[in-house]
């Protein structure tokens, strides 16, 4: 092993420094201000022997070579992530992050799995798969503040935000470009969280000029605070800014953003487990099990206005499926529809995505064959370029 001396290379694009082990990887901050240095993983690397990870800064070019970085635990009263700041011109691509646990323990600190500040311009993230858990006052699956290009990003995450929980990032800057994104898992504000918080499937705030194209949002969203009074948190399938009353509505681009609203399974839909008639929950699951969008303010504590209950509820809520397939530049579909390739018109199923039509969600090709939860991997084989189930 190189043990911090790298396994070869001179740091150029033609001959990148070869990262073989933990010690090599920990040398990355030495080059944090040099975007002309190139690095490449040659092995899967586990960080299980590091009891508590200290976030590092990064500003170079990292090719993961489709290897895995795993077993990272970061628990801190300060901002917490694998990377603290990722600087102008940096690239991270072709890497799997698995078994990641990030927890920011102090109030008003930021926690995210990959990076806290990812907004220093001209950043590129491509072909990245993340599996893990993040917990904090502000908790996000990818980064706290994001600007740059994120392309072919897969997030399988559990997010517990004491105030805000966001599938991708808390803020999307005006230069944020997201192309091809999959978010699954669970995002929630727990019972002891802040009553004025927010759960968002993508991002709490989307700035003018940001672009999001070809996104599949499957995560279960839940705001579990035991509410009282007339002011409470919100549940948004996409963003706090992705509804008509938002100050920034329509000043960004949402294209082919598709959301599963079905009631089945542990990773889909929205639900509020407490007194959801007491405030502005824009999207919640009604007493009949379906997902509704708020169309008018509710009187505090009036159970007659809960979706599916009482004669007056229809004046305040609409079923996102039966009222029309599209709202606020977002398309809502049932689970059955989400397993049909025809649902994803505009998605690239030649080079980027693939799926078992009628049986699985879209999945990135770099992650391996599409795998419905009820079918084992060994039951697949590729025939004429398509993944098929072998009975």
N, C-alpha and C positions, 0 to 999 in steps of 0.2 A: 504494500500500500504506500501511497505517496506521503501520507502523514503531514499534510500541510505544505508540501513542496511541489504538488501537482504531479500527475502521471505522465506529463509530456506537454509539448506545445510551447509556443512563444507568445501567446495572447493575441495573435493576429486572426483575421477572419479565415485565412487559409489554414492556419495551424493554431486553433484555440487552446487555452490552458485546459487540461483534462482533469476533471474533478472525480476522484476515486473514493473519497471517504469524508467523514465528518470534518476532519481537520482541514482538508482542502476547501470544503464549502465555507468554513468559517474565515477563510482568507478573502472572501468576496468584499467585505467592507474596506479592505486596503485599497481597492480600486473604485470606490464608490463615486468618485468625481471624474472618472475616465470612461466615457462612452465608447472609446475606440478599442477597449479591451474585450476579448471574446473568451467565453468559457463554455465547456461542454461536459455533461455528465457521462461517465462511462459505466456506472453501476447504480443499482438501487441503493439508497442510503437510509438507514434507520437512525433516528436521534434519540432512541429510548434511554441511552445512558446519560443524557442531559436532563437533570431533574426539572429544571425550569428554564425555558428558553428566554434569552434576551433579544428583543427585536433588533434587527440589523438594518443598516442603510445600504442601498444598492443603486448603481448608476451605470452599469455596463450591459453587456449582451450575454444572455444565458440561454443556451440550447439544452433542454433536458434530455434530448435524444430519446424521448418517450420512456424514460426511467421514472422511478417513484421515490419521492421524499416522504418519509413517514414517521409517525410516533413523535410528533412535536407537541409539547405542552407548554403553554405560556400563561402564567397567572401573575397579574401585576396590578398595583393600585394606579399605575400610569397607563397611557395608551398602549394597547397590546395587539400584536399581530406577528406573523413571521417576519415581515419587513416593516420597519417604521416609516421611512420615507423612500420612495423610488423616484429617482431624479430624471431630469430632462434627457431624452434620447435613449433611455434604457429599453431593453427588450427582454421579456421572459416568455419562452415558448416551448411547446412539446414536452410537458411535464405533468406527472400525476402527483397530487398531494393527498395522502391518505392518513386516517387516524390522527387528525389534528384537533387539539383542544385549546381554545383561547378564552380567557376570562379576565375582563377588566373589573376589579373589585371596588373601585372608588366611584363616587357620584360624578357625573359629567365628564367622565373619561370615555375614550373611543376604543371599541374592540372590533376587529375584523379578522378574517382568517388569513388573507394574503398580505394586505398592506393597509396602513392607516392613511398616509398622505400619498395618493397616487395621482397627483394633479399638477405636476411640474412641467407639463408640456411634452409633446412628441413621444409619448410612451406607447409601447406595443406589447400586447399580451395575446398569445395565439395558441390554440390547441392545449388548453389547460383544463384538467379535471380535478375537482376538489371534493373531498369527503371529510366531514368533521363537524364540530360543534363550536359555537361561539356564544359567549354570555357576557353581558355588560349593560351599562346604562344606555349607551348608543351601540347597538350590535348589528353588524352587517356581514353578509356571507362572503363578499369579495374584498371590498375596500370601503373605508369610511368616506373619503372624498376622491372622486375619480374623474380624470380627464385623459384623453388619448384614445387609442384603438384597442378594443377587446373583441377578439374574433374567435369563434368556436370555443365557447366557455361552458363547461358543465359543472353545476353545483349540486351536490347531494348533501344537504346541510340541515342541522338543527340550530335554530337561532332563538335565544332567549334574551329579549331586550327589556330591561327594567323601565325604560321610557320609550325607546324606539327600536323596532326590529325590522330589518330590511333585507330582502332576498339578495340583492346585488350590492348596493351602496347606499349610504345616507344621502349624499349629494352627487348628482351628475353635473359636471361643469358644462359650459357652453361648447367645449371642444370634444365632449365625450361622443364616441362612435361605438356602438355595440352592434355587431353583426353575428348572428347565430349564437343564441343563448338558451340553455336549459336549466331551470331551477326546480328542484324537487326537495322534499323533506318537510319540515315544519317550522313555522315562524310564529312566535307568540310574545305577548306581554303577559307575565304570570299574575297570579292573584295578588301578590304583594307589590306589583308594579305601580307606576304613576298613572293616575286616573285620566290625565290629559295626554297620554302617549298615543302612539300610532303604530300600526302594523301595516307594512307595504310589501307586496309581492316582488317588486323590483327596486324602487328607490323612493325615499320620502320626498325628495325634491328633484325636479328635472329642470335645469336651466334652459333659457332660450338658446336655440341652436343645437342642442343635443339631438342625437339620432339613435334610434333603437329599431332594428330591423330583424325579423325572423327570430322571435323569442317564444319559447314554450314554457309557460308558467304553471307548475303542477303542485306547488307547495301548499300544505294546509296552513291557513292563517287563523289565528285565534287571539282574542283580547279577553283575558280572564279576570281582570280587576273587578272586585266587588264594588259596583258603582253606587254613588248617591248624588243627589242634586241634578242640575240640568246640564252641566258641562262634563263631557267625558271624552274618552279616546275614540279613535277611528280605526276601521279596518278597510284597507284599500287593496284590491287585487293587483294593481299596478303601482300607483303613486298617489300621494296626497295632491299632486299637481294635475293628475289625469282625471279631472272632472270639471264640468263647465263653470263652476263658481270660482275656480282657482285663478289667482292673478296671472298665472303663467300659462293658462290652458291654451293649447293650439300653437304655441310659439316654438315648439320642438317637433320632432318627427317620430311618430309611432307607426310602424308599418309591419304587418304580419305579426302582431303581438297577439298570441292565442292562449286562452286561459281555460283550464278544466274546472267546471263548476259542479260536477256531479257529486252525489252524496256518498258514493261507495268508496271504500278503502281508506287507509289512515293518512294518506298524503295529499288529499284533494279537498277543495271546498273551503268555506269560511264559516266560522261559528263563534258565537259569543255565549259564554256559559253562565253569564250573570244577568243583571237587569238591563237588557239591551234596549229597553224602551225609554231610558232616561237621558239619551243624548244623541249626538250626530254620528251614529254608525252608518256610514254610507253604504256598506255592503255587509249583510249578515245572513245567517241561515234562519229561516222562519220555523214556526212550530210544525209546519208540514214537511220539513226536511229540505225545502228548496232554497236557492240563493236569491236574495232580493237586493235591489238597489233603492236607496232612499230618494224619493222625489219631492219631499216636503218636510218641514220641521215638525217634530213630534212634541206634544205636551208632556211635561215631565211625569214619569211614573204611570202613564195611562196605558194599562195593559191592553186596552181595546185597539191600540195602534200597533201592536206587535204583528209582524207579517203572519198571515194565516189565521189570525184570531180577531173576532169581533167584526161588526158590520162596517166600521170606518177604516180598517187598515188599508184597503185598496186605494185610498186617497193619498197615502204616504209612501207606498212601496210598489215596485214592479218587479216581476220575475225576469231575471236577466236573459232567460232563454225564450220564454213565450212572448215577451215584449218586443223582441227583435234580437237578431244575432249579434248586433254590434252597438256598442256605446263608447263614446269618448275615444275613438280610434282604436278600440280594443275589441277583439272577437271572442265571444264566450261560447264554449261548446260543452256537450256532455262527454262523459268518459268514452262512450261508444264512438262518438264522432272523433274524439282525439286519437283513436286507434285506426282511423282511416287516412290513408296517404292523401286522398283528395281534399282533406281539410287543410292541408298545408301547401296550397298553391303558392308558388313563389319561392319555396324552399328548394335548395339544391340537393337532390337525391342521387346525383351522379358522383359528386366528389366530396360532399360534406356530411350529409345525413343518410341514414337508412332506417328501415323499420319493417316489421312483418305486418303487412296490410291486414287490418282487422283484428290484430292481436297484440300489438305493442305500441308504445309511444315512439316518436322519433328519437334517435340516438346518434351521436357523432360516430363516424366511421373510425376515427382514431382510437375510440374506446373499446372496439371489438364488436362482435355481433349483437344485434338487438335481442333483448332477453326479457320477455314477459315474466312476471314474478312466479307464475305457475308452471313454467317450462324450464327444465335444467339446460345448462349450456351444452351438455353432451348430446342433446337431442337435435342439434343444429348441424347443418353442413351447407356449403355454398354451392349452388347449382346454376350454371350459366350467369354468374355474376350476382345472383340473388340469394339471400339467406332463407332457407326453407326448414320447416319443422320435419324431423324424421320420426315417424310414428313407430 
